[in-house]
Structures are given as structure tokens and as C-alpha cells.
């Protein structure tokens, strides 16, 4: 079941599994996490400008947010900006994403 990303925006996300890979010359990130005691799977495709800082156990993103740059006329490869607005632990751009609760 696919869900709206707004259900987890601004929430604390505890990352259980973080996979960074490359397929057909495009980087991707797959994240399995717990949000509000629910399992969540997130996939981000055509990832660029990935930055990760201060990883510790448990790996948590306290202020998860995603910004759609489509209205600003940005290139599709940078359409979405994903970042941690509280602790700046992670940030990246991607072309598309999916969320499964």
C-alpha cells in the first residue's frame, strides 16, 4: 500500500536498514524504518548530492522533511529535496520516491 509522505514529515524516524546502491547508472536509497511504532519502507530513486553526518546508534532522523522543487522549475533529477531539519544528519536530492506503510 502506497501512502502520502505527509504522514511521516516532521516525525522522528528510527532507521533499521539503510541501503545505498546503483542500478542502471542511477543511485538509489532504500530505507526500512519505524515511525510512530509502524514499519515504513521508503525508496528514493536517482539520488544525488547525498550528505550524511554524525551517524550513531540508534540511527534516527528527528526532523524528516521533503520539499518538492517542481514549482520552482528545477531539473527532474533534483525534484525532491530530502533532509533532517533538526540535526542535519542526512540530506539529498532525488527524482522520485515511494513510501509504503
C-alpha positions as CSV (number, residue, x, y, z in Angstrom):
1,X,0.0,0.0,0.0
2,X,1.5,3.3,-1.0
3,X,0.9,6.3,1.2
4,X,1.4,10.1,1.3
5,X,4.8,11.3,2.5
6,X,3.0,13.9,4.6
7,X,2.2,11.1,7.1
8,X,5.8,11.0,8.2
9,X,7.0,14.5,7.6
10,X,8.3,16.2,10.7
11,X,8.3,12.8,12.6
12,X,11.2,11.0,14.3
13,X,12.3,8.2,12.1
14,X,14.3,5.3,13.5
15,X,16.2,3.7,10.7
16,X,16.5,-0.1,10.9
17,X,18.1,-0.6,7.5
18,X,19.7,1.9,5.1
19,X,20.8,0.7,1.6
20,X,22.6,2.8,-0.9
21,X,23.1,1.3,-4.4
22,X,23.4,1.9,-8.1
23,X,21.2,0.4,-10.8
24,X,21.3,1.3,-14.5
25,X,23.6,4.3,-13.7
26,X,21.2,5.7,-11.1
27,X,21.8,5.8,-7.4
28,X,19.0,4.8,-5.1
29,X,18.4,4.7,-1.3
30,X,16.1,2.1,0.3
31,X,15.2,2.7,4.0
32,X,13.3,0.4,6.3
33,X,12.3,2.3,9.4
34,X,10.0,2.7,12.4
35,X,7.8,5.8,12.6
36,X,5.2,6.1,15.4
37,X,5.6,2.4,16.1
38,X,4.8,1.4,12.5
39,X,7.1,-0.1,9.9
40,X,7.8,2.1,6.9
41,X,9.6,1.4,3.7
42,X,10.9,4.3,1.7
43,X,12.6,4.2,-1.7
44,X,14.3,7.2,-3.3
45,X,15.4,7.0,-7.0
46,X,18.1,8.9,-9.0
47,X,19.7,10.2,-5.8
48,X,22.3,12.9,-5.9
49,X,24.3,15.2,-3.6
50,X,24.0,12.7,-0.6
51,X,25.4,14.0,2.7
52,X,25.4,12.0,5.9
53,X,26.7,13.4,9.2
54,X,27.1,12.1,12.8
55,X,25.7,8.7,12.5
56,X,25.2,7.0,15.8
57,X,23.1,4.1,17.2
58,X,20.2,4.2,17.0
59,X,20.2,6.0,13.7
60,X,17.4,8.5,13.9
61,X,16.2,11.4,11.8
62,X,14.4,13.6,14.3
63,X,13.0,16.2,11.8
64,X,12.4,14.4,8.5
65,X,11.2,16.6,5.6
66,X,10.8,16.5,1.9
67,X,10.5,19.6,-0.4
68,X,9.0,19.4,-3.9
69,X,11.0,21.7,-6.2
70,X,8.8,21.1,-9.2
71,X,7.1,24.5,-8.9
72,X,10.4,26.2,-8.9
73,X,11.2,24.7,-12.3
74,X,14.2,22.7,-11.1
75,X,15.5,19.8,-13.1
76,X,13.7,16.5,-12.6
77,X,16.8,14.9,-11.1
78,X,16.6,17.4,-8.2
79,X,12.8,17.5,-8.0
80,X,12.7,16.4,-4.3
81,X,15.0,17.6,-1.5
82,X,15.0,15.2,1.5
83,X,16.6,16.4,4.7
84,X,16.8,16.4,8.5
85,X,15.7,19.9,9.6
86,X,16.6,19.2,13.3
87,X,20.1,17.7,13.4
88,X,21.2,17.9,9.7
89,X,22.2,14.2,9.8
90,X,21.2,13.5,6.2
91,X,20.3,15.4,3.0
92,X,20.0,14.5,-0.6
93,X,18.0,15.2,-3.8
94,X,16.1,12.6,-5.8
95,X,13.9,12.4,-8.9
96,X,11.1,10.2,-7.4
97,X,10.2,8.3,-4.3
98,X,7.7,5.9,-2.9
99,X,6.5,5.2,0.7
100,X,4.9,2.0,1.9
101,X,3.4,1.8,5.4
